[in-house]
Each structure stands twice: as C-alpha cells, then as structure tokens.
C-alpha cells in the first residue's frame, strides 16, 4: 500500500543536510521569508504513510504529520486517487458564487456527523486561521455583541483576529499592534481535581463581573487541548462548566478543533471526550489529509449572517472537498480506532521512559496528540528539549516542540505498532546523545 513498506525506516544515506538539501537551503535563505520557523534542515522530496524522503534519498520516520495535517498518512492512495479524479474534472469555480457537488456533499457530511442534537451549517475556509476569523465574525454578527474571551496559552493563528485571540508567545504579537479590540484573556486550567470548576468560577467573578459585562460578551473561544500551548488537556469538568456558563449568559461557545479534530484523539472531535455541544466548531489541518481546507460548523440558528457578509474565493474548492470526503471514510473505517490504540501504546512507552530517565517529566494528551515535558532538576528545560529534537532528527525521527519545554507527538493516524516502538527507541537514543551518559542510556533502554 505504501511506497516505502519494503524499507527499514529510518534510513540515512548522507550527512544531514545532504548535498542537494544544502544547495536548496542556500536558495531558501536568499528568497524565502525569514518569518518561517524551520526547526532542522529537512528538505522534503516525497512522503508515504508515516515516512518522509528528503531530496538526498534519506528516509525519516515522521511523527509530525506536517503539523498534524496528514491525518491518513502522506499521499494515501485513496486520497490521491480522489484528487486526481477531481483535478481532471474541475479545479475551481468558487463555491461562494456557484454550486458544485463536492462542496455540498462535504457540508452535509460535516453537518450530519457533528455531535449534538442541533442542526448545523458549514462555512468553508482555506486554513485554521481563516476558520477562527470566520467564527469571530459570525459570533459578533449573531449576538450583536463585541467582547470575546479567550485563554492564555491558546494559539488560534497569525492573522489579525486569530492572533488577537491567541495568548501563546510574544513573537506572535510583538510589533503588530493595534490588535483586534475587546478580547480578554484568562488562565487555562491546569489538570487537577476541581480546577476546571475553579477556572470557570474565576472567569465569571473576574472578567464577567469586573471587566466585560456578560451582555456584551459574544463568545468564549477555547481549545479542548491546547496545541502550541503544550498539548495541555482541559480537566474533566472544565468544558461542561464553560458550556453551562455560556448558556446562562447567552454567550456562544466556540471550540477550536484545528489541531485536535479529525480523529486525532480517537474521536472525530476532541470535545466529544467531555460530552458537550459547542455553538461553533473550527476545523482545518487533518480534514483533507494535506489539501488546504478549513471550516466552521455552527448551529443553523447561529449561522444567520446574510449573503455577502463573509466569503472565500478558494475556501471549499472541489479538489480539497473530494480529498476531505475520502479522509472522512478512512477515519471512520479504521484510523480513529487506530489513533486511540496507538495513542495508548505511545503513552505507555513515554511513561516507561519517564521512570527511567531524569530529563523527561509529565506525559499528557489524548490519542495521537501526545506530549512529554523536558526538565532538568524538575524545572522546565527548553534548551534540552530543542537539543533532543535535533538529536532525534539526526537519527531519522521527525519531532516538533510545543509549549515552553514539551515535545509533541502527532504522527499520521495510520502509524503502526512497530513505528511507535521505533520512535520510542529513537527518542531513547537521542536522550543518550544529548546527555552523553552511558548509565543513563542503559537505564532508559532497560
């Protein structure tokens, strides 16, 4: 099924970067925006399943999925076949001005599969940031209120509305003021008994009673699992308490599922683990297995804006919609279940490592949205985290950081048991490379 199934991965044939990659990196440095955040010198040629091949023929085990995008794996044959078929029929006709079947069919699929009793409607975008922008506009339109509440640690995107909602890193905001006004931030609850209730009570007693009159608050934006904030999972009682607060004051609950949705946690949407129904759901990343697509899924009584009030020339283009329809089939057929099973395997493997090495701390996440903290003496160690990611790359394992000092694990949802074991072994070897402690490495490998 996959291109590299007969190869042992990783397989490194050159030093990193190889000669072709080095030449392309020189060109990139000259011609590409310096705002991009490249972590290591990987120049990709092609991908298949959970494997990436660079331009020099080196094979890497990918535990990033292109930042949680390649949900069904790189270049899944069924997704590629749908893209090729649709590309031969219609590339573009702008769904904001005309009709075509793939967009209508996908809207129906998204509406019908969204949890909750309410009927739903869909607006299509090209990305997660665009989905958040659309949700912000819709919330203000529907409620006729201006204020919005979001959380520290949240990342919703880098366009102006999404950036204003975010509370993750100064680099996202520095030098870009003024931001969108009337957005207030509160602390995201830490895991622990009752912390979710306490957080919601604190939000009500501070923001709603001192700063933002509830009758002026349009929406609360929240990630069930903070992505860039460190893969921090909301406590069990938090989202239900937030839902109750919103209902009490007529505030919309907007859930950002851009990174956590599309089966990554073992359910179609992460918020399903909390048993709630949002007013607006924002999705993107894994929805089309690598094609540019995002959407907001809202209660039909909420999506009441008039024609022309919001639109997107390319959002929901027919090729991306066909890819998304196949992605849905694959997720429901096998990959959501696999995400839950491999997530348990990955969690247990990381927990075993934390018991045997000093530099790994808390393990957290759901399904294949998992993270582990890197620490020194019990304190966050972002420098060691970055060194571990580089060491893993040199051994052929692709990882990314998140939060202040965490390593995230978000492989394609088709990842196999053997690939999970291989990733854990490579991480163990990377720890040995960074710590240079033979006893430390032997303990970790026991």
N, C-alpha and C positions, 0 to 999 in steps of 0.2 A: 504493500500500500504506500509506504513512504520511501522517498528517494534513497535514504542512507541506511535502510534496515539491515543491509549486509555488512556494515562497517562498525567497528568498535569506536564509540564516541565517548570522550574527546579523542581527536587525532590531530596532533600538531606537527606540521612538516617543516615549518620555518621558525626563526625567531619572530617575536612579536614587537612591532608590526613587521610583516614581511615586506619584500621589496616593492611589490605593486601597491600595497597599502600605504607604504611610506610616501610614494610619489603622489598618490591621491590625497593624502593628508596635507602635503605641501600646497596643493592646489586649493584644498578646502580652506586652509589658513588664509589664503590670499583673497578668495572670492565669496566665502560664506559668512553670514552674520556672526559676530562674536558672542551674541546673546545665547546661542545654543549651549546646552550643558552636557557636553560629551564627557564620559567618565573614563574610558580607556580607548586605545587606538584600534578599534574594531571597524573594518571596512567590509560591509556585507555584500556578498555576491548573490546568494540564494538561501532559501530555507525550506525545510521539510519536516513536518511534525514538530518535535522539540529540538531540532538540530539546525544550526546556522553554519554555513560555509562562507569563509571570507574570500577575498579576491586572490589570495595566495594558496587556496586549497586546504586551509586549516579548518577542521570541524570542531564546533563548540556545542556543549550542552546548554540550551537556553532556558534559564529559569527566570526570564523577564517577560517573555511573550510580547516583546515590543512595547513594554509598559502595560501589561495586562490587556493587550489588544487582540493578539492571535489566539482567540479562545479555543478554536477547534484545531489549532496547530498551524504552522506555516504552510501555506499552499495546500490545504486539504483538497484532495482530488474532486470531491463533490462540489465544494465551493468554487474551485477553479472552473469546473465544467459549466456551472451556472453563469459565472462571469463571462466566459467565452460565448456561451449561447446568447446571452442578453446583449453583449457587445456587438454581435452580428445583426441584431435587430434594431436596437435603439440605445444610443449613448446618453442622449439628453433631449428633454423637451420642456423642462421647468414645470414641476408639479404645482407651483403656486399659481400658474396661469392656465394650465392644461391638465388633462386627466390621462393617466396610464395605469394599467392593471397592477404591475408590481408594487407601486406605492399604495394603492387602495387595499390590496391583499395584505401587505405588511401592516398597515394601520389597523385592519380588522384583527390580525393575529396579535398584535401588541395590546389592543383594547381587550380582547377576549381572554388573554392569559394574565392580565394584570390582576393581582389579588384584590378581593373586596367585592361588595355587592353592587357598588355604583357602576353605572355605565360610564365608559371612558371615550375620550377623543385623543387624537395624536397630532402633534406638530413636529415636522422633521427639520433637522439641522445637519450641519456637516461635522460637528465636533461636540465634545462635552462642554467646553466654554460657551459655545453658542446655545446649547441647551439651557445652561444656567442663565444666560442673558434673557432667553425667551421666558423662562419661568419667572424671573424677576419682573419683566414687563407684564406678564399675564396676571401675576399676583396683585400688582398695583392697579391694573385696569379693573379686575374683577371686584376687588374690595373697595376701590376708591380711597385707599389709604396709602401713605407714603413710607412709613417706617418699616424696617426689616431687622430681624435678629439673626445673628449667625454666631459661630463658636470659634474661640481661639484654637489654633491647631488645624483649622479647616483649610483645605485647598479646593477651590472651585474653578480655577482657570486664571488666565492672564489678561483677558480683555477687560475693559473698564468695570463693567458691572460685576463680573466674576471675580476680578481682582479685589474689588471693594468688599465683596462678601468673604474673601479669604482672610485668614489670620494665622498664616503659617510662618513665612520668612520675610525679613525686611527687604531682601533683594527684590522681591516681587513688587514692592511698593515704593522703594526709595527713588526719589526723583520724578515721580509720576503724578503728584498732586496737582490740582484737587481731584479727589476721588468722588464716587457717587455718594451723595449725602444721605443722612437719615438711616445709616446702617450701624447697628450696635452689636458689640461682641461680648460674649460671656464665656466662662470657663466650661470646657467639655469635661464631663465627669470621669474620674478615674475608676477603675474596677474596684469593687468592694461592696459589702452589704449596705444597702440603703443609699449609696452615693448618687444613684440616679434620681431618687426622690428628692434628696437634698439639693441637687443641682437645679431641678425644676422649681423647687420652692425658693431657692436663692434667686433664680431668674425672675420669678414673679415679685419677690419682695424688694428687689433692687431695680431692675430695668423697668418693669411694668408699674411700679409704684413710685419711682423717683425720677425716671428719665423719659420714658416713652409711654404715654397714655395708651392703654390697650386698644381703645377705639381708633387709634391712629396706626396700629401695627398691622401691616398687610400679611406678613408671613414670617415663619421661622424656617430657616434653611439648615439642614443637618445631614451629615454623613453617618450612616449606621456604624460604619467602620472608617475612622479617619485614615485616609490614604497617605498623602505626603506627611501627615502629622505623626506617622509612626505605626500605622496599622493598629490603632487603638480601638478596641471593641466597646461599644456602648454597654453599660451594665444592664442586666435583665429588665429592671423596672423603668429605665430611663425613657425609652420611646413611648411606651404606653402612657406614662405620666405626662409626657410632652403632648401626646395626642389629646389627652383629657384637658390640658391647659388650653390648647388651641380651640377645642370645641367650646369651652366655657366663654372665651372672649371673641369668638368669630374670626380667629386667625387661621390662615392656611398653613398646613404643614407640608413643606417641600423637602423631599428626600433625594439627596444626591447619590445615585447608584452608578455613576460613571465608571468607577473602578471596581466596585463591589458587586455590580449586577451581572447579568447574563451567565448565571450558573457558577460563578467563581467560588461561592461559599457552599455549594452543594444544593442550593435552591436558586430559582430563577433570579430572585432579588434578595438581597441580604435582609431587608426589613421583615421578610417573612418569618425569620427566626424570632421576632418579637411579637408577631400576631397583630400587626396594626394595618390600617389602610391610609396611606397618605392622600393628600389632595392633589399633589403634583409629583410625578416621578421623573427624574432626569437620568437619561441613559446615553451611552456612547461606547467608546473603546471596543469591547468584545462583541458588540451587537452584530457586526458584519464581518468578523474574522479577518480584519485587516483593511477593509474598504472604508473610506471616510463616510461616517454616518453617525448621527445622534438624533435624539428625540426627546420631547416631553410628552408624558402620558398623564392626562388630567381628567378628573371627573367631568362629565359632559356639562354639568351645571356650572362648573368653574370656567371651562374653555368657552367663554361667551363673547370674546372680542370680535369686532366686525371685520368684514373683508377689507384688506389693505392696511390694517393696523399692525400687522407683522408678517414678514415673508422671507423666503430664502430662495435665491435663484437655483442653487445646486442641491439644497437640502432634500434628501429623499430621492436622489437621482435613480433611474431604473436599474443600473448595474449594481449599485450598493444595496438596493432593496432586494434584488434577487439573491445576492450573497447572504443577506440577513435571513431570508426565508429558509435557505438551506442550513444556516447556522442554527436556527431555532430547532429544526428537525434533528440535527446531530446532538444538540444539547439535551433534548428531551429523550432521545433514543438511548444515549449512553454516557455523554460527557458530564452531565450534572452528577450522576451517581458516581462516576469515576473521580470527580473533584472531591466529593465527600470522603471516599475511601482513601485516595492518595493523600488528602489533607490529614487524615488521622495518622497515616504512615509517616508523613513528614513531621508532624507534631511530636510523635513518639521518638523519632530519630533525633530531633533537635533537643528534646528533653533529656535524652540519654547523654548527648554531648555536654549539656549544661552541668550535668552531675559530675563530669569528668575533666572539665577544663575551667580555668578561672576567668577567662575573658568573655564568656557568654553568660547573659543574665536571663531576663524574663522572656518566655516564649508566649506568643499570643496570636490570635487570628481565628478565622473560620475557613474550613475547606482549604482551597489553594490560594488563600490570601493570608499568608503566614509571615511572621517576623520574629526575629530574635535580637535582643539588645546586646551591644558590645560594651563591656565595662572593664574598669581597672580599679581594684580595691573597692568594688561595689558602686563606683561612680561612673557616669556616662563617659565613654572614651571614643569620641568621633574620629580621632586620628587613627586609632587601631581599626575602627570599622572600615575606614577608607583603605587602609593597608590590606585588610582581609579581602576586600572586593578586588583589589589589584592582584593579589596573590592568587585568588580563585581564577581570575581571567588568564593569568599566565599558565594555569593548569588546565584551561579549557572550559571553565564553568562561568557562565554569564550571570551576574547578580547585580542588583542595584540597592542603594541605600534608601532609607526613608526616615523621617523624624530627625532628631538630633544625633542618634547613635545606633540606629537599627539597620539591620539587613533585611530586605524584603524578599520573599519567595513567592513569585506569581507566575509559574510556568504555564504553558498551554494546558488546557484541561484534558488533553489526550495523553498526558505524561504517564509512563508505565511504572510499575513497581521497581523494575531494575533501574530505571533512570532516576527515581527518587533515591534509591540506595547509592547510586553512583554520585549523585550530587552531594549527599551527606559525606561520603568518603572523600570527595574532593575538597569540601569545606574543612574537614578534619586535617587534610594535608596542608591546606592553606594556613590553618592555625599554626601548624608546625613550622611552616616557612616564616611566618611573622614573628612567632615567639622564640624560635630557634632553641626550643627546649626539648631535648630528646625524651626526658622522663615525662614531660608534659604531653608530647605527641603519643608516646606509648600508652599513657593513661587514657588519652582520648580515643585511641584505636582499640582498646580492650573490648 
